[in-house]
Amino acid sequence: MTILITGSTGIIGRQVMDNLAGQQINIRALTRTPERVSFPAGIDPVKGDLTDPQSMRAAMDGVDTLFLLVSNAPDELTQAIQAVNVAREKGVKGLVYFSVIRSDKFVDVPHFTSKYTVERMIEHSGMPATILRPGYFMQNDKRQRTVLLDKGLYAMPVGEKGLSMVDVRDIGEAAAKALISRHGEQQPAPNEIYECVGPDALTGQGVAELWSQVLNKDIHYAGNNLDLFEQQMLQAGQPGWLAYDMRLMLQRYQQDGAVADAATVQRFARLLGHSPRRYRDFCREMADGWL
């Protein structure tokens, strides 16, 4: 029996594979360039591209369970729908789909709506599936290193409503456990949705205070200026559609927040088998390396 991992060369795909390595399961990792990649021992790279259904048919030969992660792209929805359809054609028996928190609420954010559309397609397809809806990645804030250390600013405009940020290591672990649970099921379990979240409601000001403590210097929140954020993404060479998509996401974070309630955190902890990691501990870990 075989599991196929898409998004294998990204931060989440790598975490998933690290957590699956050593299991007595055949693991394939989808990549456009299998000759150039290095995966953990026992994981087989397989050539394929989510934009090419023919290559996906070949990659899914003999696959029982699929981890589907489609990167943010202008044709993300098309890629995902094609992949689910090919999975059904090839007789894939279980699916773990990587969505996003508030996918059903933040309908004005392009990649959120794309992911929710795929969730609905999966629901109507009859394919047994686990949907993972992760919050904002703590590891996104590694990019704040220079501005934190040199300018004393936390510059990600996450707002003051609060976010339940999540460590990507917890996401990878949860995805691996969901895949193992789905893999080889004789009687498929009901479809499930998990919000992958940390235990803290984090605001821009609150995050700045945590960085102040671990760095032992005054860190201030740079504020909620989304015009500046979008301009900086464009200046960094990001495409306009992506800069605008990220702006809209942060706008919803500022307006509504994305805080998980205690029951949601506890449910995610049960999937993990332990409490989700805290942002404070992530800050300490980063500070130890930076300093």
N, C-alpha and C positions, 0 to 999 in steps of 0.2 A: 504493500500500500504506500502511496506517495502523496506528499504535500508539496504544492507549488507556492512559492513566495514571490509576489510582485513587489516592486519598489525595493529590490534587494540591495541596491547600492546606496540607499539613503539612510539617514540616521535611524529611522524606525525599523526599516527592513533589517539593518545590521543587528539591532537589539533583538528582534524576533529570532533571527538565526542563531545568535549567541545563546539564547535560552532554549533553542531546540537542539543545539549541537550535543551529541552524545546520546540522544534518544535512539531507541531501536526503530527508527522510522526513516524511510527514504525521503530525503529533502531535495527538492530542486529549487534553484534560485534563477528567476528570469532576469536576463540582461541582454542588452543589444550587442555587447562585446565580451562574450565569455572568455576570449583569449587574453583579455587584459585585466581580469579581476582576480582577487584572491579572497576566498571564502573559508570559513572554519572547516576543519577536516570532516569529511563525511557529507558535505553539502555539494551537490553537483550543479554547476552553472549550465543553464540551457538558454540557447539563443532565442530571442523573441522580442516583440515590440507591441505594446498595447494598441498602437495605431494600425497594426497589420493583423487582421483576423486570421489570415492563412498561417502566419507564424505562431499565433496563439493556439490554433488547432493542433499544430505539431507539438507545442510545448505542453499542452494539456492531455496528450495521449497517456492513458494509464493513471491519470491524477484522480485521487479520491477526494482531496480537500484542498481548498484554495484560500490563500490569504490575499485579499484584493486591496491594494493601496494604489490609488491613482494620484499622481502629483498635481498640484495646482497648475492648470494649463488652460488655454482658451478652449480646447476641445476635450476637457476633462470628462464631461458628461458622455460624450460619444465614446470615448475610450472605455469608460466603466460599463456602459450598457452593452457594448460589443463583448467585453470580457465575460459578463454574466450570461449573455446569450450563448457564447461559445462553451462556457462551462456546462450549461444545460445540455447542449448538443453532445458534448463528450461524456456525459453521464457523471459529472462531478457530484459527489453525494453530500458535501457540506461546505460551507462558506463562512469565512470570517471577514467582514467588510470594515474598512477603516474610514469612518465618517468624521464628524466634528460635533462638539458640544453646541447645543441650541440650533442644530441644523433645521429643526422644524419651526423655529421661532424667528431667526434672523433672515427672513426671506428676501431682503433687499441686498444681501451680500452674495455675489455670484457663486463663489465656491461652496458656500453653505447650501444654497438652493440646489446646486448640482448634486451634492452628496445626499440631500434629502430625497431628491427625485430617484436616485439609485436605491435608496432604502425602500422606497415605495415599490419600485420595480421588483426588488428581491422579495418583498412581502407577497406580491401577487404572482411571483414565479413559482411558488411552492417549494423552492429550494430551502432546506434547513440551514439556518444562518444565525450567526452571532454578530451583532452590530456593536462596534466600539466607537464611542463618541468622546474623543479626548478634548480636554481643555487646552488653554495656552501652555506651550512647553516651557518649563523652567529654563531649559538649555538655550532657548532663544536669547536669553539675557547674557549669555557668554559674549555676545557682540557688544555689550555695554562696557567691556573692560576698559577701553581707552578713555571714554568719556567719564566713567566713574573715577578712575585713578588720576587722570590729568585735569579734569574740570570739576570734579566733585558733584556730578549730576547723574541722576537716573533719568534717561531721556526717552524711554518708551512710553508713549502717551496712553497708558492703560486706563486712566480715569480714576474716579473715586467711588464707584458703585461696588467694586470688588470682583475679583476673579479667583476661581479655584484652580490655580496653576498646578500642573502635573509634571513629574519627572519622567523623561522618556524611558528610563530604565524600568519604571513601573508599567509603562505602556507595553514595552517589549515582552515583559514577563506575563502580563495579562493576555496579550495576543497569543503567546505560545501556549498558555494553559487552555485558552479557548480552542485553539487548533487541536490540541491533543484530545480535549473533551469531545470535539466534533468528529475526530478522525476515527474511522472504523466503527461508528455507532451502528448497532444492529437495528435498533428502533430509534430513529432520529428524535432528539429532544425538541421541545417547542422553541420557536425563534425567541431570541433574547436581545435586549439592548442594555449595554452598560455605559454609563458615563465614567470616563477615566479622569479622575480628579484628585487633587490633593486636599488635605484637611483644613486649609486656611483660606479665609476670604481676604485677598490681598489687593490693596489699593496702591496707586502710584506713590502717595505719601508714605504709606506703610512699608512699601518695598524700600524706599529711600532710607527710612529709619533702620531697617534691618541691615542694609549695606553700611550705614554709618557705624553700627555696632561691630560688625565683623572686620571692617577695614580700619576702625579706630580713627575716623576722620569724618568731618561734616559732609554728608551727601544730601543734596536737595533734589526734590522732584522738579523736573523741567517744565511740567505743565501739559496742557491738553491741546496744543496747537497742531491740528491735523494738516493745515496748509503746509507748515514747515516739514512735517513728517513726509508728506507726499513729495515735496520738492527734493528732500534729501534722498529718497529712494530713486527718483529720476536722475539726480546728479551722480548717484552711485552706479548708474547704468542699467537699472531695472526697467523693464518695459512698462509703458504707461498703463496697460490694462491691469498689470499686477499691482502697481503702486496705488491705483484707484480701488482695487479689490481690498487691499490691506487697509486702506483708509476707511472704507465702509465698515469693515470688521471692527476696527478700533472705535469708530463712531458709535456702533451698537454697544460695544463694551462700556463706553463712556455714558451712554444713555441708560442702559439697562443692567449692565454688569453680567456676570455669568458665574454666580455663586451656587454651589451644590449644597443641598440640605444634608443633615446628618445621616439620614437613611440612605441617601445616594452614596455618600462616602463609605458607609459601612458595607453596602452591597459591593462596591468595588474592592474593599478590603477582603471580603469573603472570596472573591475571585482570585485575588493575589495570594491569599493565605497569610497576609500580614498588613499592618497599617501602611497607607501610602506615605511616601517620603515627604518631608516638610521643606518649604522654601528656605527657611532659616538654615537648615543643614546643607542645602545646596549652596547657599551664600558662603558658609564656612568652608566648604570644600573648594570652591572657586578661589576664595581669598587665600587659603593656604597655598594653592598653586601659584597665584599671581604674586604673592609677597615673598 
